[in-house]
Amino acid sequence: MRCSEITNKRKGAVQIRFEILEFLFFSDKKQLRTHVWRKATDVSYDDFLKYLIYLKNRGFIEEIQGCLLLTIEGRKIYTNLRDFLPSLL
């Protein structure tokens, strides 16, 4: 596989959700929604909102006045995914 083929692959939904959780996991404080979008993903804002809604509906992320933070359940799921995903890849 050539290098250009690797860099042109699209990320799956699970990977994008994981990156959002990961960014918030290592943040010390609440983060503005747009800051998380810019720093944690490379998807369009509309797509980011779809992933964000998914994570919020499952109780992994909480939004307060436009700022995002990881819930206790979000921390647990991130830790489980971080430990489990390498064995699948």
Residue pairs with C-beta under 8 A, 6 or more apart in sequence:
11 19
11 42
11 43
13 51
13 54
16 41
16 43
16 47
16 51
17 51
17 54
17 55
18 78
18 81
18 85
19 40
19 41
20 36
20 40
20 41
20 51
20 52
20 55
20 61
21 55
21 60
21 61
21 70
21 74
21 77
21 78
21 81
22 40
22 78
22 82
23 31
23 36
23 39
23 40
24 31
24 36
24 40
24 61
24 68
24 69
24 70
24 74
25 70
25 74
25 75
25 78
27 69
27 70
29 69
30 64
30 67
30 68
30 69
31 67
31 68
31 69
32 66
32 67
32 68
33 52
33 63
33 66
33 67
33 68
34 45
36 68
37 45
37 48
41 48
41 51
43 51
52 61
52 63
52 68
55 61
55 74
56 62
56 63
58 73
59 71
59 73
59 74
60 70
60 71
60 73
60 74
60 77
60 78
61 68
61 69
61 70
61 71
61 74
62 68
62 69
62 70
62 71
70 78
